[in-house]
Amino acid sequence: MTQAIRSMMMSEEMIHKGLEGVLVTKTSICKVNGEEGKLYYYGYPIDVLEKYSSFEETSYLLLYSHLPNKEELADFTTKMRLARQISNPILEMIKTFPRDSHPMELLQSSINFLSGYVDHKIEHSAYCNCRQTLHQIAQLPTIIAAFYRIKNGLEYVPPRDDLNHGANFLYMLRGVVPDKEEGDIMDKCLILHAEHGLNASTFTARVVASSLSTCYCSISAAIGSLYGSLHGGANEKVVNMLKEIDSVQDVRPFLEEAARTKRKIMGMGHRVYKAMDPRAVLMEGYLKTLSTKKGNSVNYNLLKEIQKVFREMMDEKDKAIYPNVDFFSGAVYELLGIPPTLFTPIFAMARAPGWLSHILEQRQDNRIFRPKALFDGPLDREYLPLEAR
Ligand SMILES: CC(C)(COP(=O)(O)OP(=O)(O)OC[C@H]1O[C@@H](n2cnc3c(N)ncnc32)[C@H](O)[C@@H]1OP(=O)(O)O)[C@@H](O)C(=O)NCCC(=O)NCCS
């Protein structure tokens, strides 16, 4: 083996495909304890935030790295609710956006559209535009709901400022105010999705921020990353999977056939969690509540049976594969009357404060991201004139 080939092989071994296991930064925003199934935002356990906080307060926590006092929360909530209104040019853009496009494509374009109205001189001061305008957190739900209604031939429903973030979203979709329980469940679903460490979209946001780009461009890039089927969208696939199973009795044969054909069960497994995802535990609770309330436990019963039989099968193989957040969430959204095409956009609107938190942290100790690639192409090629090719 020549020296050149040996050094080439050594270099290839150094490639960390997908950056798995590579430490790229320090963070104090989110801790995922995959072994024990625990999740923290700025040190607060997710189940504590879910129980006592609101999406608005959790957004403050992610933007300012501490919980607000009474006055700060009141100010922030007022500001965020006033920021829900979209301007006429944005509404016109939504109306004229190609009807067949995916709402994630609209979201990405809208963020850049909004950016045009902002004074970028303050971008890198303590008063970053994202904290000033709250566009990315406050307006994404309005844009999603407006697009959904207009696309379906319904009237645009402007936001209200007397409802929490989740309840207002349901109101803008349905055109009627949801009851308190449903509004609160929607709000809690958003808390559970607000942050989750250095996944692909969050890393994308940090990479764009590292070139000192604006928070708008960083968020729009993150939305693009989330749109990909390897990131957002597993909950939609869970709902589709449930449609293939007729009854609880069919669950075991379905799972055995899936194992035989090496088909993955959607909503199961996670790169980091080797225990049940704590968000799945909470999602299951909402699904149970809504199933009883709506007198429709079909999906709940199917999911519980899948969970039970899958566990037995995994125990036999000694594999730590448990339900992730997506296992129950699609069924929760369905019972809230939300169509599957909105599942990933909801993920985006919930994750906006998490993305912004990482952008702000990136700026505190920034260095532009510039990894290396192993060059594997020809060199010094002869440039033939056009007529000789
Ligand atoms: C999330 C996910 C991509 C994590 O992937 P990962 O850490 O790279 O794990 P791998 O895909 O390499 O799987 C490791 C092993 O577990 C098995 N496995 C993982 N998830 C599985 C699932 N959902 N159903 C059945 N088997 C699964 C794999 O087949 C593989 O088995 P093998 O060692 O015999 O080949 C993967 O679990 C998955 O595709 N889940 C379903 C989709 C989903 O719910 N995504 C949402 C994530 S929040």
The ligand as an SDF file (V2000), in Angstrom:
LIG
                    3D

 48 50  0  0  0  0  0  0  0  0999 V2000
  -35.3200    8.3980   15.0900 C   0  0  0  0  0  0  0  0  0  0  0  0
  -34.4020    7.4620   14.3540 C   0  0  0  0  0  0  0  0  0  0  0  0
  -34.0830    8.0970   12.9740 C   0  0  0  0  0  0  0  0  0  0  0  0
  -33.0980    7.2900   15.1550 C   0  0  0  0  0  0  0  0  0  0  0  0
  -32.2080    6.6690   14.3440 O   0  0  0  0  0  0  0  0  0  0  0  0
  -30.7830    6.1100   14.7920 P   0  0  0  0  0  0  0  0  0  0  0  0
  -30.3850    6.5470   16.1350 O   0  0  0  0  0  0  0  0  0  0  0  0
  -29.8790    6.4430   13.6720 O   0  0  0  0  0  0  0  0  0  0  0  0
  -31.0490    4.5780   14.9030 O   0  0  0  0  0  0  0  0  0  0  0  0
  -31.0130    3.5850   13.6980 P   0  0  0  0  0  0  0  0  0  0  0  0
  -31.9710    4.0020   12.6470 O   0  0  0  0  0  0  0  0  0  0  0  0
  -29.5880    3.3610   13.3050 O   0  0  0  0  0  0  0  0  0  0  0  0
  -31.5680    2.2700   14.4020 O   0  0  0  0  0  0  0  0  0  0  0  0
  -30.8160    1.4450   15.2830 C   0  0  0  0  0  0  0  0  0  0  0  0
  -31.4980    0.0580   15.3180 C   0  0  0  0  0  0  0  0  0  0  0  0
  -32.7870    0.1960   15.8870 O   0  0  0  0  0  0  0  0  0  0  0  0
  -33.8000   -0.1460   14.9350 C   0  0  0  0  0  0  0  0  0  0  0  0
  -34.8520    0.8630   14.9930 N   0  0  0  0  0  0  0  0  0  0  0  0
  -34.7020    2.1830   15.2300 C   0  0  0  0  0  0  0  0  0  0  0  0
  -35.8720    2.8020   15.1720 N   0  0  0  0  0  0  0  0  0  0  0  0
  -36.7780    1.8570   14.8940 C   0  0  0  0  0  0  0  0  0  0  0  0
  -38.1560    1.9030   14.7030 C   0  0  0  0  0  0  0  0  0  0  0  0
  -38.8260    3.0600   14.7710 N   0  0  0  0  0  0  0  0  0  0  0  0
  -38.7970    0.7520   14.4130 N   0  0  0  0  0  0  0  0  0  0  0  0
  -38.1300   -0.4030   14.3280 C   0  0  0  0  0  0  0  0  0  0  0  0
  -36.8050   -0.5100   14.5070 N   0  0  0  0  0  0  0  0  0  0  0  0
  -36.1390    0.6140   14.7790 C   0  0  0  0  0  0  0  0  0  0  0  0
  -33.1120   -0.0850   13.5810 C   0  0  0  0  0  0  0  0  0  0  0  0
  -33.7430   -0.9100   12.6450 O   0  0  0  0  0  0  0  0  0  0  0  0
  -31.7210   -0.5450   13.9310 C   0  0  0  0  0  0  0  0  0  0  0  0
  -31.7290   -1.9480   14.0700 O   0  0  0  0  0  0  0  0  0  0  0  0
  -30.4420   -2.8300   13.6790 P   0  0  0  0  0  0  0  0  0  0  0  0
  -29.3890   -2.4390   14.6640 O   0  0  0  0  0  0  0  0  0  0  0  0
  -30.9260   -4.2290   13.8330 O   0  0  0  0  0  0  0  0  0  0  0  0
  -30.1040   -2.4550   12.2800 O   0  0  0  0  0  0  0  0  0  0  0  0
  -35.0430    6.0770   14.1490 C   0  0  0  0  0  0  0  0  0  0  0  0
  -35.3210    5.5210   15.4150 O   0  0  0  0  0  0  0  0  0  0  0  0
  -36.3020    6.1490   13.2990 C   0  0  0  0  0  0  0  0  0  0  0  0
  -36.2080    6.1500   12.0610 O   0  0  0  0  0  0  0  0  0  0  0  0
  -37.5140    6.2060   13.9270 N   0  0  0  0  0  0  0  0  0  0  0  0
  -38.7410    6.2860   13.2170 C   0  0  0  0  0  0  0  0  0  0  0  0
  -39.0120    7.6920   12.7000 C   0  0  0  0  0  0  0  0  0  0  0  0
  -39.3440    8.6650   13.8180 C   0  0  0  0  0  0  0  0  0  0  0  0
  -40.1730    8.4000   14.6760 O   0  0  0  0  0  0  0  0  0  0  0  0
  -38.6840    9.8440   13.7780 N   0  0  0  0  0  0  0  0  0  0  0  0
  -38.9180   10.8940   14.7390 C   0  0  0  0  0  0  0  0  0  0  0  0
  -37.7430   11.1040   15.6340 C   0  0  0  0  0  0  0  0  0  0  0  0
  -38.0680   12.3130   16.8680 S   0  0  0  0  0  0  0  0  0  0  0  0
  1  2  1  0
  2  3  1  0
  2  4  1  0
  2 36  1  0
  4  5  1  0
  5  6  1  0
  6  7  2  0
  6  8  1  0
  6  9  1  0
  9 10  1  0
 10 11  2  0
 10 12  1  0
 10 13  1  0
 13 14  1  0
 14 15  1  0
 15 16  1  0
 15 30  1  0
 16 17  1  0
 17 18  1  0
 17 28  1  0
 18 19  1  0
 18 27  1  0
 19 20  2  0
 20 21  1  0
 21 22  1  0
 21 27  2  0
 22 23  1  0
 22 24  2  0
 24 25  1  0
 25 26  2  0
 26 27  1  0
 28 29  1  0
 28 30  1  0
 30 31  1  0
 31 32  1  0
 32 33  2  0
 32 34  1  0
 32 35  1  0
 36 37  1  0
 36 38  1  0
 38 39  2  0
 38 40  1  0
 40 41  1  0
 41 42  1  0
 42 43  1  0
 43 44  2  0
 43 45  1  0
 45 46  1  0
 46 47  1  0
 47 48  1  0
M  END
$$$$
